[in-house]
Amino acid sequence: MRTKGISKYGPLKQGTVREDGCIFVYYYTSKGRLYERWMTASDHHDWKVTKSLAAAKDRAKTRSLPFDLDAEYLHSIFPKDNLCPALRTPLEWGDDSGRDNSPSLDRITHSNGYVRGNVRWLSQLANQIKTNATTAEICAVADFLRKSTTDD
């Protein structure tokens, strides 16, 4: 259960950045006192990759899919330029209210599961677009939008 509290930074949301660059992760209580968990940007990234790995392993087990990933591999395939390969937007770990640019683990061929060579990092938005349509459908919508709209 997440405990709401107020620090000198006000009510904190996951991802709040302090002036020293540390990132707020969560509140916790110990012996009746409320504490805040902060991490360096590097530790926060490592923690999020580890959480993504655990979630992928759970999904693979639930769906009876192959799984052979580890955190080292997921770090090795994370885009070096920190941009979504599909949309070229910055990948930023988000919370529930701002997840479009949050890194999301994508299976290239769904039936092959979570195995090396079949996963890549995309933004949550790119992965949602890809998940809900075939390549042909995405191309058809893109062609339609190119012909019928003008971006201002």
N, C-alpha and C positions, 0 to 999 in steps of 0.2 A: 504494500500500500504506500502510495506517495504522500508524504507529509508536506503540507503547504506551510511556508514560513516567510519571514521577512529578514533579510540581511541588510547590511549597510548599502547594498546594491538594489534594494527594494525587493518585491516579490520576484523570484528568479524563475526563468524558463530554461529548460534544457538548451544548451548552446550559447547562453549568455557569456560574453567574453569580458574578463577583467582587464584592467589597464596593464597588467604584467603579461597578458596573452593567454592566461589560463582559462579553461572553458568549464563552465558549470555543468555538472552531470546529473546530480540528484541530491535530494535531502535524505538523511537517515537519522534515526534516534539511537542513542545508547545511554543507558542508565538515566532515562528520563530527560536527557538533553537533546536538543535539535542541532544537528551538524550539517554542513554542506560538503559535498564531494566535488572538488575541482581537479582538473587534469591539464597537463601541458597539451598543446596542440598535437604533438607527436603521440603521446600516450592516448589521447582521445581517439585519434585515428586508429591506432592499434586496437583499442577497446571496441570500436565500432566494427572493424573488420572481423574481430573475434565473434562479436554478436551476430554478424551476418553469416559467418561460417556455421555457427550453432543453429541458426534459423534454417539455413539451407539443408543441413543434416537432418533436422526434424522434418522438413518438407519431403526430402528424399525417402525417409523411412515411412512416412504417412502414405506416400504415393507409390511405394515399392520401386523406387528408381535407384540406379547405380549412384554411388557416392565415393569419391576418392580425393577430396580436396583437403588442404590444410592451410593454415594462416600464412605460411611462407609463400605458398603458391598464389594466394589471393593478393598478397602484397606485390608480388612480382608482376602481376598482370594489371595492377591499378594504373590508370593512365598517368604517365610521368608529367604531362603538362597540366594535370588536374582538371581536364576538360572532358565533358561527355563526348565520346567519339561520334555519336549520331547528331547531336544538336549543337555541339561546340560551345556549350554553356558551362560555367564553372561548377564543378562537383563540390557541394557543400553539405556536410551532414546536417540534416534538419530534424525537427520534431514533428509532431502530428499536424501542427498548423502551417508548416512550411516545408513540405517534402519534395516538391517538384524537382529541385536540383540535387536532392540527396542521392548518393550513390546507391545503385540497386544491382544486385547480381542477376544477370540475364543468362538463361540457357539458350544457346544458339539453335540446337535441335532438341525440342522438348523431350522426346522419347529417349534420348541418350543420357538423360539425367545430369547430375552435378559431378562431372568428371573433367579432368584436365583436358584442355583443348575445346571444351564445349561450353565454357562459361566466359563471360566478359562483364566488365562494369559499364553500365549506362546510367544516365539520370533516371530517377523514378518516372518522370514524365515520358521520356523516350521509351522506357520499358512498358509503361501502360499503353502507349500508342501501339507498340509492336505486339503486345499481348492480345489486344482486342481486334486485330485485323490481320489478314494475310498480306504478303508483300504486294500482290496485285491490287488489293483494295486500297492500301496506303498510297500506292502510285496513282491510282484512279482519283482519289481525293486530292492529291497534290496537283495533278493535271487540271482537275476541275477548278481548284483554287487559283492556280496560275492564270487561267482563262477568265475567271469571273470576278476576281477581286483585285483591288489595288491597295497596297499598304501605304498608309500616309506617314 
